Amino acid sequence: MRPIHVARSLPLCALILSATPAFADEAEQGGIIVTASPIVEAAAARVQKTPGGVDIVAAEAFEIRLAVSLRDALAFSPGVYTQPRFGQEVRISIRGSGLSRGYHMRGLTLLQDGIPINAADDNGDFQELDPQVFQHLEVYRGANALRFGGSTLGGAINAVTLTGRSAPGAEVRIDGGSFDTVRGKIAYGYADDHGDAWAALTADRSDSDRAHGDRKALRFNGNVGLKLSDSVEMRFYASAQTIRQKLAGALSEKDVLANPAKGNFVLDQARDIDSIRLQNRTTIDLEKGQLAFGAFFNAKALDHPIYQVIDQKSQVWGLFSSLDLAGDLAGLPVELTLGSQARFGSGTSRQFVNLGGRSGALTAHQQVRAQTINSYGEARIAPLPGLWLIAGGLYTQGERRIDNRLVPARSGDARFDAFAPKLGLLYQPVEAAQFYANYSRSVELPGFGELSQTPAGGAPGFTPVGAQRAWTAEIGTRGRIGIVGWDVSLYRADIQGEMLQYSVVAGVIPAATFNADRTRHQGVEAGLDLTLTPWAMLRQVYGYSDFRFRDDVQFGDNRLPVVPRHFYRAELKLGTERLSLAPAVEWLPQGAWVDYANTKRVDGYALLNITAQAQVRDGLTLFLDARNLTNERAVGDISALVRYTRDTPATAADEGSVAFYPVERRAVYAGVRARF
């Protein structure tokens, strides 16, 4: 495949789609959202049929911030652990998903408008998603993602894009501030009786709060909906991204605390992405349900100088369909969901000697092919008023093939298939409160990041890593009564074959990333909102995470690293929709373990942030986003280690392991938005 020139593709996408949000109506919907448009209210009502941890995050919750990543958008979603690395690179983990990944993303299904953007091997990136174009985000934790074909431990996050119906008119926005950060957006939406169209062009650049972390990005997102009849709608989506990100890299703990602005200039490391995504979705409203189907195509070029220069070209295409029905069975309400999602992909991956960010001699050349097909079904019946019983399951089938063109002996393939059942109940004694429980299985197939590894002194190629499986039990409640809104889940996942790091042992553990025997992830996901007065609202999220080995051959019953046991965020919003001020705190009372050997734990921290907005007149709003006002220095994210290496105080050199990313430095951003 030839290189993808996204900058040239943007005008083409704009011509194809010829296309801002209207003010949201105030509403209350259970314990999930506080203010939302009717579209978001409908989404909230839909997810509340799920007997487990789910959340709807309306754009109103993060639009007053400089939201450049999903960390900013999901900061107050219960159970979602997000930490910055650098630029738009963040860690996103739900229920301990992807702990071993210090880069990219594993263990979550990421979707835009219900269509997966994960690659065919189920791994993914989130830099291509721009929070500025979202109507809302839907978070389905764990096996509650079944209706999206999600089979992983973490679940699914679905980003729903604005349309010409939800955002008619024009919007212009510009933000800027610390570290020469500038971000802009131009959007327009149109709708009539025959259809609608919406398009947005967004751009951002920043010198970053760390050396060698500068970035720039240009993105186009658009969609056109055609009303073929009163019951049939066809919608086309197109997006194109060009992202240039220098990599500041990890630091030692000593540097994080003494010099958090430090970056790594060695080898001029970077991650440059050009991608195009085309999608189609047709929905047919039935008398008692809905049928949806469509297709998608993604093409991506990655130029990634790190320890070597990685050059990847990939294509992913696929089909999906779903059917939702509702009716009666022997006088009892019954609902049925059926669906299937198929992804197919191929690509070329080459590695070169890194000559200061440029390609030198070829060191590896692999052709890869993958497919993942998830088919699912779920039935719900209400034997008593307010009580729903749910049973369902997902069958996943995957194939991975690596053809090593330089060392054919390191080629290989793997095939996987598994069934993941789910049982649940949902009890709603009153309209404003729900209680739920479920027991489910998750299956996570290894991607090329796990199946293609480089042994010590060897050549990169196929490595036999198995699937990760887990049984998860969950109970919880959500609702809103009086001034209190809540969303609380307790879960325990017993995992077999979790993909983690190990010390290689010949004949026993053949690779640095391999399947553990037994591990356990258990914890609490809690959100609590208090509407203290009409002009004062306190929202809080708390996470308790207890992740550990269970009688492991190398690590016994040690705790797993990366995610701390306790995590708390709170924000107090003072004012009205026209004028408000919101101080916020992020608190880790105790930091996370760094290594599987449990020889090192980092310290906790507390960050103080503040946001503000002022509606100068109808359609014109000013924003302020101030972060880490006390200029706290602390470790934000960690790349998991097998065993931490400590610094030797007696020497001038810093021998401590380089595996840490600092929290964001003090920064102040401001913006203005005009809607017409």
Order of alpha helices (4+ residues) and beta strands (2+ residues): alpha-beta-beta-alpha-beta-alpha-beta-beta-beta-beta-beta-beta-beta-beta-beta-beta-beta-beta-alpha-beta-beta-beta-beta-beta-beta-beta-beta-alpha-beta-beta-beta-beta-beta-beta-beta-beta-beta-beta-beta-beta-beta-beta-beta
